[in-house]
Amino acid sequence: MRAKAARGRGAGAAIATLLFGVVLALVAAIAAAAPAAAERRVALVIGNSGYRSVVALSNPRNDAEDVATVLRDLDFEVMIRTDVQKNDIRTVLKDFSRMLGGADTALVYYAGHALQYGGRYFLMPIDAALEDEDALRFDMLPADEIRELLAKVSGVRIMVFDACRNDPFSDKPPPGGVVPGSATRGLTRAKRAQGSVIAFATAPFDVAEDGNARNSPFTRAFLARLKEPGLEIGQLFRLVTRDVSELTGGRQTPEITISMLDDYRLNRSESDRMFWARIRWSEEAADFHDFVSRFPASPFVEEARFRLAALEAAGRAIDEARARAGKSGPSEREKAEQMRICVDEAARVAELAVVEDRTGLEALKTRAQCPETAGRVDRFLTEFDRNRATVEAAAAAAAERERAEREAAAAASAANAAAEKEKARLAAEAAAKSQAEQCRAEAATIDAAATAGRRADLAALIGKTCGENKGRLDKALEGLAAREAEAARTREAQCRREIETIDQAVAGGRRADLAALLDKICPENKGRLDAALDLMSRREAERQKAEAERQKAEAACTEETRELERLKGLGGSARADLDRLAASARCDRVKPMVTAALAALPPPPPPPPPGRCSGETIEDAGFCIPFPALEEPPVGTKIRIRPDARVGERGTTPPDDTEGPASAPQRIAPVAPSAGAGDGGATPTKPVKPIQLGL
């Protein structure tokens, strides 16, 4: 019974020990996981690339996008903004302030242009202009405002600025009398709140490189270290500082300020080192089995395999001892006691092997009562030696790799420095070559402008030309001035000649000479030429008018001459027409000819006595005028009769000088001839048919 009780106590102790280890491991895991699950982490990420009034940057937009991606992988709620303008600043701050509510950790990352002035740090929107100090107040975002927002967070507050910290107004005293470079200058000099981290990509009053790769040197190092699991935040930024210095050949050194009492990790993923530190003294074979599966390339994997083998061997030994002890009957008390001793010693060997207690194993081997204990101890000691050798070899290999990496980094840094130096040399050569080509081009421009007389092109080069071309430019300007003076004298003489030509052309009526001057007249002579052309135009109009009148008069003379000749051919019957022609003639040559024609006509017969006309005639002004027989005029014909007219006289009008229809016809007959006296009386005349008049 005592043997069974002893075996029960030994097995119970081993099981209790294992259970206690498991419980401790579970409690530790739960304690480690609980804060991470409850923590709420938020981030504001800004990347400004497309600047308008200053040099645009190629990388900040890429930097912001890549940082936002990694932070999301680390369980951050991320608000990303790129190419922020002045009018967007208030909206961004308001949205982020709302996002900060209930957050335990807050991170702000900014990439773009920034500057440090008067003890403050300013972030630059893409449409801000770096004009003067007032632009800082009204156009830019002070980092102080971001820090004030982060004060809402009770936990960790992190600000990361991948931007310059130079002072563009260093030659001017800043407001408040703060001298550039004083101890109060820069955001990092301000009072820092507990639990804050502020990281600048470069030192105070220095510039940060944008880089030629996708990311800037600072952001490239920051991203690489963020992805490493388990780095404490201080260690993370120290590694970032070292990496940036190596990447830039020492030209850029970040400045990190940490005000924290406890450790903090941005990347909570468990590394092999952290995992090993947690399970190294575990009594659970499953922990080491998990480690070997997750980290097969870890330098601790050999030791983990050894501990796994030791725990499994101890477990098998305990199981075998228990099995043998279970088969022993009460009659084998001594064997049972021996078995109990072997089980207890096997459990003790396993416990000492797990913690690598070589001294305890050797002491146990010395006082061991179980024959198998010495062999077990020797096997574990041999494993210890082999494991130690393996670990030492792994450590040596790791140290060698680290040394090789440092040497490679140093070589890469040296190569980068050499490449930068070569790049600078090539850039200087290219600049010199470009300067030489520019000077040659300027010389050609000066010569061409001097030859063509383009003073504006020469004036545009004053103060901007190459040193060797200054004398050339001065000489060209002097030569051009001399040519311009000579041209002015020549032009003045030409203008005087133009005046003489205009006056002579006007006097001689040579319009063609005036027209030839239109395209080349001196400006001051243009009014004189216009007046001369106007005078010539008026004279030409008057001449044409006189010619038209002359031609008209000539045509009238021709027509009147033709009419005179016709009337002359009619003889004495055309006397009245000749009289009318003499009265209406317009041609001075025709008038004496008409007078001569009238004089050449025979005298007219004496007029008959009044009312003595005979035959088909009527009396008219004392003359008997032939009166042909007339048909009765149609009804409606109007005839005017003068009140004093005699019957039968032409041109009569009604007594009341009125007109009326011929509805009341009145017959009027010519004057009947009376018997003549002296010549025996006139020849009887043929009766004239009465004329029907409409009154």
C-alpha positions in Angstrom: 0.0 0.0 0.0 2.8 2.4 0.8 4.4 1.6 -2.6 1.1 2.4 -4.3 0.7 5.6 -2.3 4.3 6.6 -3.2 3.7 5.9 -6.8 0.4 7.8 -6.7 2.2 10.8 -5.0 5.0 10.8 -7.6 2.6 10.6 -10.6 0.3 13.1 -9.0 3.2 15.5 -8.4 4.3 15.2 -12.0 0.8 15.7 -13.4 0.3 18.7 -11.0 3.5 20.2 -12.2 2.5 19.9 -15.8 -1.0 21.2 -15.2 0.5 24.1 -13.2 2.8 25.0 -16.1 -0.1 24.8 -18.6 -2.2 27.1 -16.4 0.6 29.6 -16.1 1.1 29.6 -19.8 -2.6 30.1 -20.5 -2.8 32.9 -17.9 0.2 34.7 -19.4 -1.2 34.4 -22.9 -4.6 35.7 -21.9 -2.9 38.6 -20.0 -0.8 39.5 -23.0 -3.7 39.3 -25.4 -6.3 41.2 -23.4 -4.9 44.7 -23.7 -4.3 44.4 -27.5 -7.8 43.3 -28.1 -9.2 46.2 -26.2 -6.9 48.9 -27.7 -8.3 51.2 -30.4 -5.7 52.7 -32.6 -6.3 55.5 -35.2 -4.0 57.3 -37.6 -4.0 60.4 -39.9 -1.7 60.0 -42.9 -1.0 63.0 -45.2 1.1 63.1 -48.4 1.5 66.3 -50.4 3.3 66.0 -53.7 1.6 68.3 -56.3 3.0 71.7 -55.1 2.3 74.7 -57.4 4.4 77.6 -56.2 7.4 75.6 -55.0 9.2 72.5 -56.2 6.9 69.5 -56.7 7.8 66.2 -54.9 7.5 62.8 -56.5 7.4 60.5 -53.4 5.1 61.9 -50.6 1.9 60.5 -52.2 3.6 57.0 -52.5 4.9 57.4 -48.9 1.5 58.1 -47.5 -0.2 55.3 -49.4 2.4 52.7 -48.3 2.4 53.9 -44.7 -1.4 53.7 -44.6 -1.3 50.2 -45.9 1.1 49.0 -43.3 -0.8 50.7 -40.4 -4.0 49.1 -41.5 -2.2 45.7 -41.3 -1.3 46.7 -37.7 -5.0 47.2 -36.8 -5.0 51.0 -37.1 -8.1 52.9 -38.4 -6.5 55.1 -41.0 -7.7 58.4 -42.5 -5.4 59.2 -45.5 -5.4 62.5 -47.4 -3.1 63.5 -50.3 -2.4 66.9 -51.9 -4.2 68.8 -49.2 -5.0 72.4 -50.1 -5.4 75.5 -47.8 -9.1 75.3 -47.8 -9.0 71.6 -46.8 -7.0 72.0 -43.6 -9.9 72.8 -41.3 -12.0 69.9 -42.7 -9.1 67.4 -42.2 -8.5 68.5 -38.6 -12.3 68.3 -37.8 -12.7 64.8 -39.3 -9.6 63.6 -37.5 -10.7 65.1 -34.2 -14.0 63.2 -34.4 -12.0 60.0 -35.2 -9.9 60.5 -32.1 -13.0 60.0 -29.8 -12.5 56.9 -27.7 -9.0 56.1 -29.2 -6.2 54.7 -27.0 -3.4 55.3 -29.5 -3.1 58.0 -32.2 -0.5 58.4 -34.9 0.0 61.3 -37.4 2.2 60.8 -40.4 3.1 63.7 -42.7 5.2 63.7 -45.9 5.7 66.8 -48.0 7.2 70.3 -47.7 7.5 71.8 -44.2 9.6 74.4 -42.5 10.6 75.5 -39.0 10.4 79.1 -38.0 10.2 81.2 -34.8 10.1 78.1 -32.6 7.2 76.5 -34.5 6.9 73.8 -37.2 4.6 74.4 -40.2 3.2 71.9 -42.7 2.7 73.3 -46.2 -0.4 72.7 -48.3 0.1 72.3 -52.0 -1.4 75.7 -53.0 0.4 77.8 -50.3 3.0 80.3 -51.4 6.2 80.8 -49.4 6.0 84.6 -49.6 6.5 86.0 -46.1 5.8 85.4 -42.4 2.1 86.2 -42.9 1.8 83.3 -45.2 2.9 81.0 -42.3 0.0 82.3 -40.2 -2.8 82.1 -42.7 -1.8 79.6 -45.4 0.0 76.8 -43.5 -0.8 74.2 -40.8 1.1 74.6 -37.5 2.1 71.2 -36.1 1.0 72.6 -32.7 -2.6 72.3 -33.7 -2.1 68.6 -34.5 -0.5 68.1 -31.1 -3.4 69.9 -29.4 -5.8 67.4 -31.2 -3.8 64.4 -29.9 -4.2 65.7 -26.3 -7.7 64.1 -26.5 -6.0 60.6 -26.5 -5.2 59.3 -23.1 -2.7 56.6 -24.4 0.2 56.8 -26.7 0.5 59.8 -29.2 2.9 59.5 -32.1 3.8 62.2 -34.7 6.0 61.3 -37.6 7.2 64.1 -40.0 9.0 63.1 -43.2 9.7 66.7 -44.2 12.4 69.4 -44.1 13.1 71.5 -41.0 15.0 74.4 -42.6 14.2 78.1 -42.0 13.6 80.0 -45.3 13.6 83.3 -43.3 16.8 82.7 -41.4 18.1 86.1 -42.5 15.1 87.8 -40.8 14.4 88.1 -37.1 11.4 85.9 -36.3 8.4 87.3 -34.4 8.8 87.7 -30.7 12.5 88.3 -30.9 13.4 84.5 -31.1 16.7 84.1 -32.8 17.0 81.3 -35.3 18.9 78.4 -33.9 18.0 79.2 -30.2 17.0 76.6 -27.7 13.3 77.4 -28.1 13.3 76.8 -31.9 11.4 73.9 -33.3 8.5 71.8 -32.2 10.8 69.3 -30.5 12.0 72.0 -28.1 8.5 72.5 -26.8 7.2 70.9 -23.6 6.4 67.3 -24.3 3.4 65.4 -22.8 3.9 62.1 -21.2 3.3 59.1 -23.5 4.3 60.9 -26.7 6.7 60.2 -29.5 7.8 62.8 -32.1 9.9 61.7 -35.0 11.5 64.1 -37.5 13.1 62.8 -40.7 16.0 65.2 -40.3 17.8 67.3 -37.8 16.7 70.9 -36.9 17.3 73.5 -39.6 18.2 70.8 -42.1 16.5 69.3 -45.2 15.1 65.8 -45.8 15.8 64.0 -49.1 13.0 63.0 -51.3 15.0 60.1 -52.8 15.0 58.6 -56.3 13.1 55.4 -55.4 9.4 54.9 -54.7 9.8 56.1 -51.1 12.0 58.7 -49.4 15.0 57.3 -47.4 13.2 58.0 -44.1 9.9 56.4 -45.1 11.7 53.4 -46.6 13.4 52.7 -43.3 10.3 53.4 -41.3 8.2 51.0 -43.4 10.8 48.2 -43.1 11.0 48.5 -39.3 7.2 48.7 -38.9 7.0 45.3 -40.6 9.3 43.7 -38.0 7.3 42.1 -35.3 7.8 42.9 -31.6 10.1 45.9 -31.9 9.7 48.2 -28.9 9.0 51.8 -30.3 12.2 53.2 -29.0 14.2 50.4 -30.6 12.2 50.8 -33.8 13.1 54.5 -34.2 16.7 53.9 -33.2 17.0 51.4 -36.0 15.2 53.8 -38.4 17.7 56.5 -37.5 20.7 54.2 -38.2 19.1 53.0 -41.5 18.5 56.6 -42.7 22.0 57.6 -41.9 23.4 54.6 -43.8 21.0 55.1 -46.8 22.0 58.8 -47.1 25.7 58.3 -46.4 25.4 60.4 -43.2 23.9 63.4 -44.9 20.5 63.0 -43.1 20.1 62.1 -39.4 16.5 61.8 -38.0 15.7 63.3 -34.6 13.5 61.2 -32.3 12.0 62.4 -29.0 10.3 59.7 -26.8 8.6 60.5 -23.5 7.2 57.2 -22.3 7.5 55.2 -19.1 6.4 51.8 -20.5 7.3 49.8 -23.5 5.1 50.1 -26.6 5.1 48.1 -29.8 3.5 49.2 -33.0 3.8 45.7 -34.5 2.3 43.3 -32.0 3.1 40.2 -34.0 5.2 37.7 -32.0 8.7 37.2 -33.2 10.8 34.0 -32.7 12.8 35.7 -29.9 9.6 36.8 -28.1 8.0 33.4 -28.6 11.2 31.6 -27.3 11.4 33.9 -24.3 7.8 33.0 -23.4 8.1 29.2 -23.7 11.8 28.5 -22.9 11.0 27.1 -19.5 7.7 25.5 -20.4 7.0 21.9 -19.5 4.7 21.4 -22.4 6.1 19.5 -25.4 3.4 21.1 -27.6 4.9 24.6 -27.0 8.3 23.5 -28.5 6.6 21.6 -31.2 4.7 24.8 -32.2 7.9 26.9 -32.1 9.7 24.4 -34.4 6.8 24.5 -36.8 6.5 28.3 -36.9 10.2 29.3 -36.8 12.2 26.6 -38.6 15.0 29.1 -39.5 15.3 30.6 -36.0 18.6 30.3 -34.2 16.7 28.8 -31.2 15.2 26.0 -33.2 17.9 23.4 -32.3 17.4 24.1 -28.6 13.7 23.8 -29.0 14.1 20.4 -30.7 16.3 19.3 -27.9 13.8 20.4 -25.2 11.0 18.8 -27.2 12.9 15.5 -27.4 13.7 15.7 -23.6 10.1 16.2 -22.7 8.9 13.5 -25.0 11.5 11.0 -23.6 10.7 11.9 -20.0 7.0 11.4 -20.8 7.7 8.0 -22.3 9.9 7.0 -19.3 7.2 8.1 -16.9 4.5 6.2 -18.8 6.7 3.1 -19.0 7.4 3.3 -15.2 3.8 3.7 -14.4 2.9 0.7 -16.7 5.5 -1.5 -14.9 4.4 -0.3 -11.5 0.8 -1.1 -12.4 1.6 -4.7 -13.2 3.5 -5.4 -9.9 1.7 -7.3 -7.3 1.8 -6.7 -3.6 4.3 -9.6 -3.3 6.9 -7.6 -5.2 7.2 -4.7 -2.7 10.9 -4.1 -3.2 10.6 -4.0 -7.0 7.7 -1.6 -6.7 9.8 0.6 -4.4 12.6 0.5 -6.9 10.3 1.3 -9.7 8.9 4.3 -7.7 12.4 5.5 -7.2 13.2 5.1 -10.9 9.9 7.0 -11.8 10.7 9.8 -9.4 14.3 10.1 -10.6 13.2 10.0 -14.3 10.7 12.8 -13.5 13.5 14.8 -11.8 15.8 14.2 -14.7 13.2 15.5 -17.1 12.6 18.6 -14.9 16.3 19.3 -14.7 16.8 18.7 -18.4 14.1 21.2 -19.3 15.8 24.0 -17.4 19.3 22.8 -18.5 20.5 22.4 -15.0 23.8 20.6 -15.6 24.9 20.8 -11.9 21.6 19.4 -10.7 21.8 16.5 -13.2 25.3 15.7 -12.2 24.3 15.7 -8.5 21.3 13.5 -9.3 23.6 11.1 -11.1 25.9 10.9 -8.1 23.1 10.1 -5.6 20.8 8.2 -8.0 19.3 4.9 -6.7 17.9 3.8 -10.0 20.4 2.1 -12.3 18.8 3.7 -15.3 19.1 7.3 -14.0 22.8 7.6 -14.7 22.3 6.6 -18.3 19.4 9.1 -18.7 21.6 11.9 -17.2 24.5 11.0 -19.5 22.2 11.1 -22.5 20.8 14.5 -21.5 24.3 15.9 -20.7 25.4 14.7 -24.2 22.4 16.4 -25.7 23.3 19.5 -23.7 26.8 19.6 -25.1 25.6 18.9 -28.7 22.8 21.5 -28.3 25.2 24.0 -26.9 27.6 23.5 -29.7 24.7 23.8 -32.2 23.5 27.0 -30.4 27.0 28.4 -30.3 27.5 27.6 -34.0 24.2 29.2 -34.8 25.1 32.2 -32.7 28.4 32.4 -34.4 26.7 32.1 -37.8 24.2 34.8 -36.8 27.1 37.0 -35.7 28.9 36.3 -38.9 25.8 37.1 -40.9 25.3 40.3 -38.9 28.9 41.3 -39.5 28.6 40.5 -43.2 25.4 42.6 -43.3 27.1 45.5 -41.6 30.0 45.2 -43.9 27.6 45.0 -46.9 25.7 48.0 -45.6 28.9 49.9 -45.1 30.0 48.9 -48.6 26.6 49.9 -50.0 26.8 53.1 -48.1 30.3 53.7 -49.5 29.1 52.8 -52.9 26.2 55.1 -52.6 28.5 57.9 -51.4 30.8 57.2 -54.3 27.8 57.1 -56.7 26.5 60.3 -55.2 29.9 61.9 -55.6 30.2 60.6 -59.2 26.6 61.9 -59.8 27.6 65.3 -58.4 30.7 65.3 -60.6 28.7 64.4 -63.7 26.1 67.0 -62.7 28.8 69.6 -62.4 30.3 68.6 -65.8 26.8 68.7 -67.3 26.2 72.1 -65.7 29.5 73.4 -67.0 28.7 72.0 -70.5 25.2 73.4 -70.4 26.7 76.8 -69.3 29.2 76.7 -72.1 26.4 75.9 -74.6 24.2 78.6 -73.1 27.1 81.1 -73.5 27.6 80.1 -77.1 23.9 80.4 -77.8 23.9 83.8 -76.1 26.8 84.9 -78.3 24.9 83.8 -81.4 21.8 85.6 -80.2 23.8 88.8 -79.6 25.3 88.6 -83.0 22.0 87.9 -84.7 20.2 90.6 -82.8 23.0 93.1 -83.5 22.9 92.3 -87.2 19.1 92.5 -87.4 19.0 95.6 -85.2 16.7 94.0 -82.5 17.4 96.2 -79.5 14.8 94.5 -77.4 16.5 91.1 -77.7 19.8 92.7 -76.6 18.2 94.6 -73.8 16.6 91.4 -72.5 20.1 89.9 -72.0 21.4 92.8 -69.9 22.4 91.5 -66.4 21.7 87.9 -67.4 24.4 87.1 -69.9 27.5 85.0 -69.4 30.6 86.9 -68.1 32.5 86.3 -71.3 29.6 87.7 -73.3 29.2 91.0 -71.4 31.8 92.8 -73.5 30.2 91.4 -76.7 26.8 92.6 -75.6 28.1 96.1 -74.7 29.9 96.3 -78.1 26.7 95.2 -79.9 24.6 97.8 -78.1 27.1 100.5 -78.9 27.2 99.5 -82.6 23.4 99.4 -82.7 23.2 102.8 -81.1 25.6 104.2 -83.8 23.6 102.6 -86.6 20.3 103.9 -85.1 21.7 107.4 -84.9 22.8 107.2 -88.6 19.5 105.7 -89.5 17.8 108.6 -87.7 19.8 111.2 -89.7 19.1 109.3 -93.0 15.4 109.2 -92.1 15.3 112.9 -91.3 16.8 113.7 -94.7 14.4 111.3 -96.4 11.4 113.0 -94.7 12.6 116.4 -95.9 12.8 115.0 -99.4 9.4 113.5 -99.1 8.0 117.0 -98.2 9.5 118.4 -101.4 8.2 115.5 -103.4 4.7 116.0 -102.0 4.7 119.8 -102.8 6.1 119.3 -106.3 3.6 116.5 -107.0 0.7 118.7 -105.9 1.9 121.6 -108.0 2.3 119.4 -111.0 -0.8 117.3 -110.5 1.1 114.1 -110.4 -1.1 111.8 -108.3 1.0 108.8 -109.1 4.0 110.3 -107.3 1.9 110.8 -104.2 0.6 107.2 -104.4 4.1 105.9 -104.6 4.8 107.4 -101.1 1.9 105.7 -99.3 3.8 102.6 -98.0 7.1 104.4 -97.2 6.0 107.8 -96.0 7.5 109.1 -92.8 4.9 109.1 -90.0 5.2 112.8 -89.5 4.6 113.4 -93.2 1.5 111.2 -93.4 -0.9 114.1 -92.6 0.7 116.2 -95.3 0.4 113.4 -97.8 -3.2 112.8 -96.9 -4.0 116.5 -97.3 -2.2 116.5 -100.7 -4.1 113.4 -101.8 -7.4 115.0 -100.7 -6.6 118.2 -102.6 -5.8 116.2 -105.7 -9.0 114.3 -105.3 -11.0 117.5 -105.1 -9.3 118.9 -108.1 -9.9 115.7 -110.1 -13.6 115.8 -109.1 -13.9 119.4 -110.2 -12.1 118.6 -113.5 -14.4 115.7 -114.1 -17.4 117.8 -113.3 -16.3 120.5 -115.7 -15.6 117.9 -118.4 -19.1 116.4 -117.9 -20.7 119.9 -118.2 -18.6 120.5 -121.3 -19.6 117.3 -122.8 -23.2 118.0 -121.9 -23.0 121.5 -123.5 -21.4 120.0 -126.5 -24.2 117.5 -126.8 -26.7 120.3 -126.5 -24.9 122.3 -129.2 -25.0 119.2 -131.5 -28.7 118.6 -130.8 -29.6 122.3 -131.3 -27.5 122.5 -134.4 -29.3 119.5 -135.8 -32.7 121.0 -134.9 -31.7 124.3 -136.5 -30.7 122.6 -139.8 -34.1 120.8 -139.8 -36.1 124.0 -139.2 -34.1 125.8 -141.9 -35.2 123.2 -144.3 -38.9 123.9 -143.6 -38.6 127.5 -144.7 -40.9 130.3 -143.6 -43.3 127.9 -141.9 -40.7 127.2 -139.2 -40.5 130.8 -138.1 -42.3 130.2 -134.9 -40.1 127.1 -134.1 -37.0 129.2 -134.9 -38.3 131.9 -132.5 -38.8 129.3 -129.8 -35.3 127.8 -130.5 -33.7 131.2 -130.3 -35.4 131.7 -126.9 -34.5 128.3 -125.5 -31.1 127.7 -127.1 -28.3 126.9 -124.6 -25.4 126.7 -127.0 -23.7 130.0 -127.5 -22.7 128.9 -131.0 -26.3 128.1 -132.0 -27.9 131.4 -130.9 -26.3 133.6 -133.6 -26.9 130.9 -136.1 -30.7 130.9 -135.2 -30.7 134.7 -135.4 -29.1 134.5 -138.9 -31.7 131.8 -140.0 -34.6 134.0 -138.9 -33.1 137.0 -140.7 -32.8 134.9 -143.8 -36.5 133.9 -143.9 -38.9 136.0 -146.2 -41.1 138.4 -144.3 -44.4 137.0 -143.2 -47.7 138.0 -144.9 -49.6 140.8 -143.3 -52.2 139.5 -140.8 -55.8 139.4 -142.0 -58.4 141.5 -140.3 -59.9 140.0 -137.2 -62.4 137.3 -138.1 -61.5 137.3 -141.7 -59.8 133.9 -141.8 -61.1 131.6 -144.5 -60.8 128.0 -145.4 -59.7 125.4 -142.9 -58.0 128.0 -140.7 -58.6 129.8 -137.5 -57.5 133.2 -136.3 -54.6 133.3 -133.9 -53.0 136.5 -132.8 -54.1 138.2 -136.0 -52.9 135.3 -138.1 -54.9 132.6 -140.0 -53.6 129.3 -138.8 -54.5 126.1 -140.8 -57.1 124.2 -138.8 -57.5 120.7 -140.0 -60.9 119.1 -139.8 -61.4 117.5 -136.5 -63.6 114.6 -135.5 -65.8 115.1 -132.6 -63.8 114.5 -129.5 -65.1 111.7 -127.3 -67.4 112.5 -124.5 -65.4 113.6 -121.4 -62.8 115.6 -123.2 -61.9 118.7 -121.2 -61.2 122.1 -122.8 -60.2 125.3 -121.0 -61.8 128.5 -122.3 -60.4 132.0 -121.3 -63.2 134.4 -120.3 -62.0 136.9 -122.9 -61.4 134.4 -125.7 -63.2 134.8 -129.0 -65.1 131.9 -130.4 -62.9 129.7 -132.4 -59.7 130.9 -130.6 -57.3 128.1 -129.5 -56.5 127.7 -125.8 -59.8 128.9 -124.5 -61.0 128.1 -121.0 -64.4 128.0 -119.3 -65.6 131.4 -118.0 -65.4 130.3 -114.3 -62.1 128.6 -114.9 -63.6 125.3 -113.9 -63.5 121.9 -115.2 -66.5 119.8 -115.9 -67.6 116.7 -117.7 -68.8 116.8 -121.2 -72.3 115.8 -120.2 -73.7 119.2 -121.5 -72.0 119.6 -124.8 -71.9 123.1 -126.4 -71.1 123.6 -130.0 -68.7 126.3 -131.0 -68.0 127.2 -134.6 -65.0 129.1 -136.0 -65.5 132.7 -136.8 -67.4 133.1 -140.1 -65.6 135.2 -142.6 -67.2 138.5 -143.5 -67.2 140.3 -146.8 -64.0 142.0 -147.4 -63.5 145.5 -148.5 -60.9 146.8 -150.9 -60.0 143.5 -152.4 -63.6 142.6 -153.3 -64.0 140.3 -150.4 -62.2 137.1 -149.3 -62.6 133.8 -151.0 -65.4 131.9 -149.4 -64.1 129.4 -146.9 -65.2 125.8 -146.5 -67.5 125.4 -143.5 -65.7 124.0 -140.6 -67.3 121.1 -138.7 -68.3 122.2 -135.3 -66.2 121.0 -132.3 -68.0 119.4 -129.4 -66.6 120.8 -126.2 -67.1 119.2 -122.9 -67.8 121.8 -120.2 
